[in-house]
Amino acid sequence: MDADIVERFAEIKRMWEERLPLWLEEYAETGEQRHDPYFRDWITEFTPIEYSVWSDIRSSGVPFYPQLPICGYFLDFANPFKKIAIECDGKEFHDAERDAIRDKKLEKAGWIVFRIKGHECNRILPDPWNREEYYEGPSDQEVHTWFNTTSTGVVHAINHMFFAEKYGDGYKSFANENIGEVYRTLADHCTTKATLQLAY
């Protein structure tokens, strides 16, 4: 591995070693999960698919953080309080066999892992509940396609299931009406199935 990359990840690890214990202590005392993620200039380090998912994370308001070192790995995005990880699977850097070993190790440590394929990270579709041309609402297929084939839909499903963030009444009613699609999306993207069942 390139020496610059090794040093970069060593620096990221040091940064997290300074912050994470304090954040976990505060979470234990107050339940606070929100902290400023920009203690490092992540934007310049993201791959294009990571940047796309980071945009989804920030716009949805879910408290995920980049490059968290856990179990000897750097998770693309993670919530260390609820132990939920999002991994962006571009073809170039991911091997299914290695990923399965990694996810099994994370699962044993109590983590829930969601994997989003690169083409899903790059796919942009309009929010189904926020389109003026729908008088009677979107079709079941449009709802399924948005939730299950875009990183935006996956992040929203994670948000709805694990964080229950407040959106407008339109979003809450839409997500509740399509809770089956939320479950399906999470199940289709989760690689730690036994742990996911406990979350429900």
N, C-alpha and C positions, 0 to 999 in steps of 0.2 A: 504494500500500500504506500502511496506517495507520502513523504515525510510531512508535507504541508497539511495534508488531510488528517494524518495522525495527530499533529499538533492542534489542529482546529478542534477535533473532537475531544482532545484532552482538555482544552480550554473550556469547551462547552460543559464537560463533566465537572470541572472545578466550579464554574458558575452555578451549576445546579446544586453542588454539594454545599455551597454557601446559603442558598435560598430555601431549598426544599424542606430541610428540617424545621425551619422557622414557619414556613407556610403550613406544614402538617400540624405543628403545635397550635398555631392559631385556629386551624380548622377544628381540632379536637376541642378547643375552648369555646369557639364562637360559631362554627359551621361555615365560616367564610371561605369561599372558593375562588374569589376574584382578586387577581393581582395583575400588576402591569407586566405584560409579557415582553415588553420591548427593552429589557435589560441588555439585549444584544440586537444587532441589526440583522434580524432573520430574513428580511425581504430579499437582500442581496444573495442569500445563501440557498433560498428555495429553488427547487426544480420547477418547471412550469406547472406540473400537476400539483405539486405541494402548494404553490402559490394560489392555484385555483381553489383548493380545499381550504386553505387558510382564509381566503376571502369569504367562503361559505361560513366558516367558523365565526369569523368576526362579525359578519352581518347577522347571523342568527343569535349571537350573544352567548353561546355556550362556552363555559370556562375550560378551554383546552389550551395546552402549551406545547411549543415545538421542541423536538429533539430531547425528550426526557430520557436519561439513562436508567434503564430498569433491567435487571437480570442479565447484565452484560451486553445489552442491546441499546440502541438509540431509537426510541419510538418516534415516528413522524410527528404525531400529535397525541397528547395524552392528558387526561384528567387524573392527577395523582391521588385525589381525595376519594373518588368513587372507583378508581382503578379501571378506567375505560380508555382504550387506545384506538386510534384511527391510523391505519397504514395505507399509503398510496402505492398501488402496485403497478408501476410502469414496467413494461416488458424488459427493458435493458438491465435493470438492477435486481430483479426478483426471480427466485427459483422456487417452485412450488414445494419441493422436498425440504429445502432449507427453511422456508417459511412455516411449514407444518411443524418442524422440530422447535422452531422459535416460539410459535403460538402455544404449543403444548407446555413448554417451560413457563410461559407467561400465565397460562391457565392454572398451572399448579401453584403459582404465586398469587392467585386470586384475581387475575386480570380478565376483563372482557375485551376481545379484540375484534374490530370491524375492519375489513379490507375492502377498499374501493379500487376498482380497476382503472388503469390510466385513461381509457376511452370514456369512462363514466366521469372522471374528474374534468375532462375537457368538454363534455356535452353540456350545453346550456339550453334550457327550455324555460319558457315563461311559467310563473307560478299558476297552477290550474285554477285556484280560487280567486285570482286577481286579474281576470281577463274580462273586459267589458262585453265582448261578443257573446259570452255565455249568458243566456237568459235563464235556462233551466240547469245550469251547472255543467261541468265537464263530464265526459264519458268515463266509464270505469277504466277503459284502456288508457286514456290520457292521464288519469290519476296514477295508474300502475306505472306507466312509462316514466312519469316525472319522479315519483318516489324511488323506484327500483333501478333506474338506469342513469341517474345523475348524482354527483356528489352532493349537490344542494339538497336533493330529496333524502339522501341517506343521513346527512347532518340534521335535517329537520326531524327525521324519524327518531334519531338519537336524542335530540333535544326534547321532543314530545314525551318519550318514554322515561328518560332518566332525569331530566331537569325541569320539565313543566314550565318553561319560560313563558312569560306573558307576551303574546302577540295581540293583534286586534281580535275582536270578537269573531271576525270572519275566519281568521286562521284557526282559532280554538274550535269553533264549530265544525270547520272543514276537517281538521285532523281527527276530531272525535267521531265524525260521521264515517271516516275512512280508517278507523283504528285497525281493521283487518289488514289493510295495506301497510300500515306502520309496522305491525308485527311481521308481516311477510318480508318487508324490506330488511328489517333487522336480522331476521333468521337467514335470509339469503346472503347477507354480507358478514355475518358473524362466524368466526372460525374457532370459537370456544363455546360450542353449543350447550354443554352441560351448565356452564356458568350463566349463560344467557337465560336459561330456563329459570334459574333462581331469581334473576332480576325481574321476571314477570310476576 
